Amino acid sequence: MGLRINDTIPDITVETDHGTIQLHDWIGDSWAIMFSHPKDFTPVCTTEFGAVAQLADEWAARGTKVIGVSVDGVEDHKKWKSDIEKVAGAKAGFPIIADTGLEVSKAFDMLPSEAYLPDGRTPADSATVRSVFIIGPDKQLKLSMTYPMTVGRNFAEVLRALDGLQMSAKGVATPANWMPGEDVIIPPSVSDADAKAKFGEFETILPYLRKTKAPK
């Protein structure tokens, strides 16, 4: 069975270009984002790692650690980072997991258990290793997104989703297209009386759809 929302992520020991990391220890009390790629030195992936590098201040402002995964070795990762930084114009200070044995790709259900890397492989052999995982401080999976190789990920949406998850941790939900600063939704499980006590004024649009100002 694959990794589902609210499952605790596997506590795997991995090798990275920053050294050996134990995933749960590395996350600590932070939020974390793992973004995976099928191969180093590929065009779309290089632009995506670059986008992550450019957002270093945004991740830090949200108390979030980021880590890449690519199905190549540590030495390739170190060489690839110079390309990433050239494209991004920013330092790629995050670690990249060397998933040559596919342990992470299989544990996070990006590849089937019988998958292997053939000699002379191409990115197509690990094409499904194209996911984003947002993980909470409780080490539980909060959100996952998977893309094809030909479509670059929108990291503005990853940031927005992270903001929404951090907001929802305060006991609310966010509507479609929500952006920070906009009103949020009071869960139906909260009575009107409890909503009044907790949030103050709120707007009832439908009996099950009530909006209020976002908690600070």
Contacts in CASP RR format, 6 or more apart in sequence:
PFRMAT RR
TARGET T0000
AUTHOR 0000-0000-0000
METHOD contacts of the structure
MODEL  1
MGLRINDTIPDITVETDHGTIQLHDWIGDSWAIMFSHPKDFTPVCTTEFG
AVAQLADEWAARGTKVIGVSVDGVEDHKKWKSDIEKVAGAKAGFPIIADT
GLEVSKAFDMLPSEAYLPDGRTPADSATVRSVFIIGPDKQLKLSMTYPMT
VGRNFAEVLRALDGLQMSAKGVATPANWMPGEDVIIPPSVSDADAKAKFG
EFETILPYLRKTKAPK
2 109 0 8 1.000
3 9 0 8 1.000
3 10 0 8 1.000
3 107 0 8 1.000
3 108 0 8 1.000
3 109 0 8 1.000
3 141 0 8 1.000
3 144 0 8 1.000
4 141 0 8 1.000
5 141 0 8 1.000
5 142 0 8 1.000
5 143 0 8 1.000
5 144 0 8 1.000
6 140 0 8 1.000
6 141 0 8 1.000
6 142 0 8 1.000
7 140 0 8 1.000
7 141 0 8 1.000
8 138 0 8 1.000
8 139 0 8 1.000
8 140 0 8 1.000
8 141 0 8 1.000
9 23 0 8 1.000
9 24 0 8 1.000
9 108 0 8 1.000
9 133 0 8 1.000
9 135 0 8 1.000
9 139 0 8 1.000
9 140 0 8 1.000
9 141 0 8 1.000
10 23 0 8 1.000
10 107 0 8 1.000
10 108 0 8 1.000
11 22 0 8 1.000
11 23 0 8 1.000
11 24 0 8 1.000
11 139 0 8 1.000
12 22 0 8 1.000
12 23 0 8 1.000
12 103 0 8 1.000
12 104 0 8 1.000
12 107 0 8 1.000
13 20 0 8 1.000
13 21 0 8 1.000
13 22 0 8 1.000
13 23 0 8 1.000
14 20 0 8 1.000
14 21 0 8 1.000
14 23 0 8 1.000
14 97 0 8 1.000
14 98 0 8 1.000
14 99 0 8 1.000
14 103 0 8 1.000
14 104 0 8 1.000
15 21 0 8 1.000
15 73 0 8 1.000
15 74 0 8 1.000
15 97 0 8 1.000
15 98 0 8 1.000
16 67 0 8 1.000
16 74 0 8 1.000
16 77 0 8 1.000
16 95 0 8 1.000
16 96 0 8 1.000
16 97 0 8 1.000
16 98 0 8 1.000
17 74 0 8 1.000
17 77 0 8 1.000
17 78 0 8 1.000
17 81 0 8 1.000
17 95 0 8 1.000
17 96 0 8 1.000
17 98 0 8 1.000
18 95 0 8 1.000
19 74 0 8 1.000
19 95 0 8 1.000
21 67 0 8 1.000
21 95 0 8 1.000
21 97 0 8 1.000
24 139 0 8 1.000
26 32 0 8 1.000
26 65 0 8 1.000
26 67 0 8 1.000
27 65 0 8 1.000
27 135 0 8 1.000
27 136 0 8 1.000
27 137 0 8 1.000
27 139 0 8 1.000
28 137 0 8 1.000
29 137 0 8 1.000
30 63 0 8 1.000
30 64 0 8 1.000
30 65 0 8 1.000
30 137 0 8 1.000
31 62 0 8 1.000
31 63 0 8 1.000
31 64 0 8 1.000
31 65 0 8 1.000
31 134 0 8 1.000
31 135 0 8 1.000
31 136 0 8 1.000
31 137 0 8 1.000
31 162 0 8 1.000
31 165 0 8 1.000
31 166 0 8 1.000
32 64 0 8 1.000
32 65 0 8 1.000
32 66 0 8 1.000
32 67 0 8 1.000
32 134 0 8 1.000
32 135 0 8 1.000
32 136 0 8 1.000
33 59 0 8 1.000
33 64 0 8 1.000
33 65 0 8 1.000
33 66 0 8 1.000
33 67 0 8 1.000
33 132 0 8 1.000
33 133 0 8 1.000
33 134 0 8 1.000
33 135 0 8 1.000
33 158 0 8 1.000
33 162 0 8 1.000
34 66 0 8 1.000
34 67 0 8 1.000
34 68 0 8 1.000
34 69 0 8 1.000
34 108 0 8 1.000
34 131 0 8 1.000
34 132 0 8 1.000
34 133 0 8 1.000
34 135 0 8 1.000
35 48 0 8 1.000
35 49 0 8 1.000
35 52 0 8 1.000
35 66 0 8 1.000
35 67 0 8 1.000
35 68 0 8 1.000
35 69 0 8 1.000
35 131 0 8 1.000
35 132 0 8 1.000
35 133 0 8 1.000
35 153 0 8 1.000
35 158 0 8 1.000
36 68 0 8 1.000
36 69 0 8 1.000
36 70 0 8 1.000
36 99 0 8 1.000
36 104 0 8 1.000
36 105 0 8 1.000
36 108 0 8 1.000
36 110 0 8 1.000
36 129 0 8 1.000
36 130 0 8 1.000
36 131 0 8 1.000
36 132 0 8 1.000
36 133 0 8 1.000
37 45 0 8 1.000
37 48 0 8 1.000
37 49 0 8 1.000
37 68 0 8 1.000
37 69 0 8 1.000
37 70 0 8 1.000
37 71 0 8 1.000
37 129 0 8 1.000
37 130 0 8 1.000
38 45 0 8 1.000
38 70 0 8 1.000
38 71 0 8 1.000
38 123 0 8 1.000
38 124 0 8 1.000
38 125 0 8 1.000
38 126 0 8 1.000
38 127 0 8 1.000
38 128 0 8 1.000
38 129 0 8 1.000
38 130 0 8 1.000
38 149 0 8 1.000
39 45 0 8 1.000
39 70 0 8 1.000
39 71 0 8 1.000
39 72 0 8 1.000
39 121 0 8 1.000
39 122 0 8 1.000
39 123 0 8 1.000
39 126 0 8 1.000
40 70 0 8 1.000
40 72 0 8 1.000
40 73 0 8 1.000
40 76 0 8 1.000
40 77 0 8 1.000
40 79 0 8 1.000
40 80 0 8 1.000
41 76 0 8 1.000
41 80 0 8 1.000
41 83 0 8 1.000
42 123 0 8 1.000
42 149 0 8 1.000
44 149 0 8 1.000
44 150 0 8 1.000
44 151 0 8 1.000
44 152 0 8 1.000
45 70 0 8 1.000
46 80 0 8 1.000
46 83 0 8 1.000
46 84 0 8 1.000
46 87 0 8 1.000
47 87 0 8 1.000
47 152 0 8 1.000
48 152 0 8 1.000
48 153 0 8 1.000
48 155 0 8 1.000
49 68 0 8 1.000
49 80 0 8 1.000
49 84 0 8 1.000
49 88 0 8 1.000
49 92 0 8 1.000
49 96 0 8 1.000
50 84 0 8 1.000
50 85 0 8 1.000
50 87 0 8 1.000
50 88 0 8 1.000
50 89 0 8 1.000
50 90 0 8 1.000
50 92 0 8 1.000
51 88 0 8 1.000
51 153 0 8 1.000
51 155 0 8 1.000
52 59 0 8 1.000
52 66 0 8 1.000
52 68 0 8 1.000
52 92 0 8 1.000
52 94 0 8 1.000
52 155 0 8 1.000
53 84 0 8 1.000
53 85 0 8 1.000
53 88 0 8 1.000
53 89 0 8 1.000
53 90 0 8 1.000
53 91 0 8 1.000
53 92 0 8 1.000
53 93 0 8 1.000
53 94 0 8 1.000
54 88 0 8 1.000
54 89 0 8 1.000
54 90 0 8 1.000
55 155 0 8 1.000
55 159 0 8 1.000
56 90 0 8 1.000
56 91 0 8 1.000
56 93 0 8 1.000
56 94 0 8 1.000
58 159 0 8 1.000
59 65 0 8 1.000
59 66 0 8 1.000
62 159 0 8 1.000
62 162 0 8 1.000
62 163 0 8 1.000
62 166 0 8 1.000
64 162 0 8 1.000
65 94 0 8 1.000
66 94 0 8 1.000
67 94 0 8 1.000
67 95 0 8 1.000
67 96 0 8 1.000
67 97 0 8 1.000
68 94 0 8 1.000
68 95 0 8 1.000
68 96 0 8 1.000
68 97 0 8 1.000
69 96 0 8 1.000
69 97 0 8 1.000
69 99 0 8 1.000
69 104 0 8 1.000
69 105 0 8 1.000
69 129 0 8 1.000
70 76 0 8 1.000
70 77 0 8 1.000
70 80 0 8 1.000
70 96 0 8 1.000
70 97 0 8 1.000
70 98 0 8 1.000
70 99 0 8 1.000
70 129 0 8 1.000
71 99 0 8 1.000
71 100 0 8 1.000
71 101 0 8 1.000
71 102 0 8 1.000
71 105 0 8 1.000
71 117 0 8 1.000
71 126 0 8 1.000
71 129 0 8 1.000
72 80 0 8 1.000
72 98 0 8 1.000
72 100 0 8 1.000
73 98 0 8 1.000
73 100 0 8 1.000
74 98 0 8 1.000
76 98 0 8 1.000
77 96 0 8 1.000
77 98 0 8 1.000
80 96 0 8 1.000
81 92 0 8 1.000
81 96 0 8 1.000
84 92 0 8 1.000
85 91 0 8 1.000
85 92 0 8 1.000
97 104 0 8 1.000
99 105 0 8 1.000
99 129 0 8 1.000
100 117 0 8 1.000
101 117 0 8 1.000
102 111 0 8 1.000
102 115 0 8 1.000
102 116 0 8 1.000
102 117 0 8 1.000
102 126 0 8 1.000
104 110 0 8 1.000
105 111 0 8 1.000
105 115 0 8 1.000
105 126 0 8 1.000
105 129 0 8 1.000
106 112 0 8 1.000
106 113 0 8 1.000
106 115 0 8 1.000
108 131 0 8 1.000
108 133 0 8 1.000
110 128 0 8 1.000
110 129 0 8 1.000
110 130 0 8 1.000
110 131 0 8 1.000
110 146 0 8 1.000
111 126 0 8 1.000
111 128 0 8 1.000
111 129 0 8 1.000
115 126 0 8 1.000
117 125 0 8 1.000
117 126 0 8 1.000
118 125 0 8 1.000
123 149 0 8 1.000
124 149 0 8 1.000
127 148 0 8 1.000
127 149 0 8 1.000
128 146 0 8 1.000
130 146 0 8 1.000
130 147 0 8 1.000
130 148 0 8 1.000
130 149 0 8 1.000
131 144 0 8 1.000
131 145 0 8 1.000
131 146 0 8 1.000
131 147 0 8 1.000
132 143 0 8 1.000
132 144 0 8 1.000
132 145 0 8 1.000
132 146 0 8 1.000
132 153 0 8 1.000
132 158 0 8 1.000
133 141 0 8 1.000
133 143 0 8 1.000
133 144 0 8 1.000
134 141 0 8 1.000
134 142 0 8 1.000
134 143 0 8 1.000
134 144 0 8 1.000
134 158 0 8 1.000
134 161 0 8 1.000
134 162 0 8 1.000
134 165 0 8 1.000
135 141 0 8 1.000
135 142 0 8 1.000
136 142 0 8 1.000
136 165 0 8 1.000
142 165 0 8 1.000
143 161 0 8 1.000
143 165 0 8 1.000
145 153 0 8 1.000
145 158 0 8 1.000
145 161 0 8 1.000
147 153 0 8 1.000
160 178 0 8 1.000
160 179 0 8 1.000
163 179 0 8 1.000
163 180 0 8 1.000
164 174 0 8 1.000
164 178 0 8 1.000
164 180 0 8 1.000
167 174 0 8 1.000
167 178 0 8 1.000
167 180 0 8 1.000
167 184 0 8 1.000
167 214 0 8 1.000
167 215 0 8 1.000
168 174 0 8 1.000
170 215 0 8 1.000
171 187 0 8 1.000
171 215 0 8 1.000
172 184 0 8 1.000
172 185 0 8 1.000
172 186 0 8 1.000
172 187 0 8 1.000
172 199 0 8 1.000
172 212 0 8 1.000
172 214 0 8 1.000
172 215 0 8 1.000
173 184 0 8 1.000
173 185 0 8 1.000
173 186 0 8 1.000
173 187 0 8 1.000
174 184 0 8 1.000
174 185 0 8 1.000
175 182 0 8 1.000
175 183 0 8 1.000
175 184 0 8 1.000
175 185 0 8 1.000
175 211 0 8 1.000
178 184 0 8 1.000
180 214 0 8 1.000
181 214 0 8 1.000
182 214 0 8 1.000
183 203 0 8 1.000
183 211 0 8 1.000
183 212 0 8 1.000
183 213 0 8 1.000
183 214 0 8 1.000
184 211 0 8 1.000
184 212 0 8 1.000
184 213 0 8 1.000
184 214 0 8 1.000
184 215 0 8 1.000
185 209 0 8 1.000
185 210 0 8 1.000
185 211 0 8 1.000
186 195 0 8 1.000
186 199 0 8 1.000
186 202 0 8 1.000
186 210 0 8 1.000
186 211 0 8 1.000
186 212 0 8 1.000
188 208 0 8 1.000
190 198 0 8 1.000
192 204 0 8 1.000
192 210 0 8 1.000
195 202 0 8 1.000
195 210 0 8 1.000
195 212 0 8 1.000
196 202 0 8 1.000
199 212 0 8 1.000
199 213 0 8 1.000
199 215 0 8 1.000
200 212 0 8 1.000
201 212 0 8 1.000
201 213 0 8 1.000
202 210 0 8 1.000
202 211 0 8 1.000
202 212 0 8 1.000
203 210 0 8 1.000
203 211 0 8 1.000
203 212 0 8 1.000
204 210 0 8 1.000
205 211 0 8 1.000
END
